[in-house]
Amino acid sequence: MKKAFINSMLLGLVLISSVIVFVATVADDLVVKNKITNLKKVTDNTALTLAKHYVINEDTPSAEVVANNLLEQTKLGVEVLDSIVYTWDFINEPNGVIVTVPSYSQDTFWYKFLGKDDFLLENIESKAEIIILSPISDTSETLAPLAINNCNRNDLIIGASIDFTFTTAPYYDNSHTDTFYAVDKDCSFPTGNSTFAHFKGLFSQGEVDFTTYDAADNETSCLVSTSFQNPLSVDPMQLYNQLTHFTLPYRMDILMFDCGTTANDLIVSNVLSIQMQNLDALVAGPIVDGQSTNILTFTANIVSSSKKVILKY
């Protein structure tokens, strides 16, 4: 009977020890699970930071500086800062960035008594996709008082580079795809000689005085003209003098005229996003209708109207 009692005690001790070990290791398992969750939060937030900063500045090194500064604000971020990997993808569509923590060693407490000192957590990662939208939209918060023609053309695609030459209102032609015009998007500019003076003033100090645009408002737009004796030379020269102060490249939105547009009946289709890349030197042009001319041309790249960031995993 004594032996049976001892066996029962030993069995009980074994059972109690097993329960204690089980409960204790569950605590370690919970620590590991929480660490995986926290590491995923780190990669999620870092991926979003990288992508959003790139959308604004289109510069990966500066985006990574911002992301690293963010990591330095938390204990876990500091721990992974030297090992975290940023992988940019501008080849596949959609573009994006993957943030990976290749490996992280999580120390154990109770598992040590079972001979396991740590858990190796591998390849914790997140991806933020950068969705590039069309260069053409119905609304704008950064509308410049400029317009081009958009009748029967298919060259206004992201990345295209196009040269545009300034043309004054009396010489508007809807079939020309290489011209740009001064435009008053809601016909609110002052009249007379002050009209063009007001227009060029919107380009002062190297910045455009932007306005908003919404196609749903159905606003009536007007071409901007002057009553100067020779607007073919004066107007391009005055606008050129303003644009020389701009730091290029410079992004803006401009209006697009639809088919059927005439100088006195502007049909606005929508808005195009461009980035002015280069301003050509002002040069003397031919004599037109007995008037001397100046030729003002700038080169613009067609860019996305906007971009959005989506966290995928």
Long-range contacts (C-beta under 8 A, 24 or more apart in sequence): 21-110, 21-113, 21-114, 24-109, 24-110, 24-113, 25-110, 25-111, 25-114, 27-109, 27-110, 28-108, 28-109, 28-110, 28-111, 31-106, 31-108, 31-109, 32-106, 32-108, 32-119, 32-121, 35-104, 35-106, 35-121, 36-121, 36-124, 38-76, 39-76, 39-80, 39-101, 39-104, 39-121, 39-124, 40-124, 40-126, 42-71, 42-74, 42-76, 42-77, 42-80, 42-101, 43-84, 43-99, 43-100, 43-101, 43-124, 43-125, 43-126, 44-126, 44-311, 45-70, 46-70, 46-71, 46-84, 46-86, 46-99, 46-126, 47-97, 47-98, 47-99, 47-126, 47-127, 47-128, 47-311, 48-128, 48-309, 48-311, 50-86, 50-97, 50-99, 50-128, 51-96, 51-97, 51-128, 51-129, 51-130, 51-309, 52-128, 52-309, 54-97, 54-130, 55-130, 55-307, 55-308, 55-309, 60-88, 67-99, 79-104, 80-104, 94-129, 94-130, 94-131, 94-132, 95-129, 95-130, 95-132, 96-127, 96-128, 96-129, 96-130, 96-312, 97-127, 97-128, 97-130, 98-125, 98-126, 98-127, 99-125, 99-126, 99-127, 99-128, 100-124, 100-125, 101-125, 125-313, 126-311, 126-312, 126-313, 127-311, 127-312, 127-313, 128-309, 128-310, 128-311, 128-312, 129-309, 129-310, 129-311, 129-312, 130-307, 130-308, 130-309, 131-307, 131-308, 131-309, 131-310, 132-158, 132-304, 132-307, 133-304, 133-305, 133-306, 133-307, 133-308, 134-158, 134-304, 134-305, 135-272, 135-273, 135-274, 135-302, 135-303, 135-304, 135-305, 136-256, 136-270, 136-271, 136-272, 136-273, 136-305, 137-253, 137-270, 137-271, 137-273, 137-305, 137-306, 138-214, 138-215, 138-216, 138-270, 138-271, 139-212, 139-213, 139-214, 139-215, 139-271, 140-212, 140-213, 140-253, 140-271, 140-305, 141-210, 141-212, 142-208, 142-210, 142-251, 142-252, 142-253, 143-185, 143-210, 143-211, 143-212, 143-213, 143-252, 143-253, 143-254, 143-255, 143-271, 144-202, 144-208, 144-210, 144-252, 144-253, 144-254, 145-182, 145-183, 145-184, 145-185, 145-199, 145-202, 145-208, 145-211, 145-224, 146-180, 146-181, 146-182, 146-183, 146-252, 146-254, 146-255, 147-180, 147-181, 147-183, 147-221, 147-254, 147-255, 147-256, 147-257, 147-266, 147-268, 148-177, 148-179, 148-180, 148-181, 148-254, 148-255, 148-256, 148-257, 148-272, 149-174, 149-175, 149-176, 149-177, 149-179, 149-256, 149-257, 149-261, 150-256, 150-257, 150-258, 150-269, 150-270, 150-272, 151-175, 151-257, 151-258, 151-259, 151-260, 151-261, 152-259, 153-177, 156-256, 156-272, 156-302, 157-302, 158-302, 158-303, 158-304, 159-301, 159-302, 160-301, 160-302, 161-277, 161-299, 161-300, 161-301, 161-302, 162-299, 162-300, 162-302, 163-297, 163-298, 163-299, 164-297, 164-298, 164-299, 164-300, 165-295, 165-296, 165-297, 166-235, 166-236, 166-239, 166-295, 166-296, 166-297, 168-225, 168-231, 168-232, 168-235, 168-236, 169-223, 169-224, 169-225, 169-263, 170-225, 170-231, 170-263, 171-232, 171-288, 172-223, 172-262, 172-263, 174-257, 174-259, 174-260, 174-261, 174-262, 180-254, 180-298, 181-223, 181-224, 182-223, 182-224, 182-225, 182-235, 182-239, 183-221, 183-222, 183-223, 183-224, 183-255, 183-266, 184-221, 184-222, 184-223, 184-224, 185-211, 185-213, 185-219, 185-221, 185-255, 185-268, 186-219, 186-220, 186-221, 187-219, 187-220, 187-221, 187-222, 189-222, 189-224, 192-227, 193-226, 193-227, 193-228, 195-224, 195-225, 195-226, 196-224, 196-225, 196-226, 196-228, 196-231, 196-235, 196-238, 199-224, 199-239, 200-238, 200-239, 200-242, 203-239, 203-242, 203-243, 203-246, 204-242, 204-245, 205-245, 206-245, 206-246, 206-247, 207-246, 208-250, 208-252, 210-252, 213-253, 213-255, 213-271, 215-268, 215-270, 215-271, 219-268, 220-266, 221-255, 221-266, 221-268, 222-266, 223-263, 223-266, 230-291, 230-292, 232-285, 232-288, 232-291, 232-292, 232-293, 232-294, 233-291, 233-292, 233-293, 233-294, 236-282, 236-293, 236-294, 236-295, 236-296, 237-282, 237-294, 237-296, 239-296, 240-279, 240-282, 240-294, 240-296, 243-276, 243-279, 243-296, 243-298, 244-279, 246-276, 246-279, 248-276, 248-277, 248-278, 248-279, 249-275, 249-276, 249-277, 249-301, 250-275, 250-276, 251-275, 251-276, 251-303, 252-276, 253-305, 271-305, 272-302, 273-302, 273-303, 273-304, 273-305, 273-306, 274-300, 274-301, 274-302, 274-303, 275-300, 275-301, 275-303, 276-300, 277-301
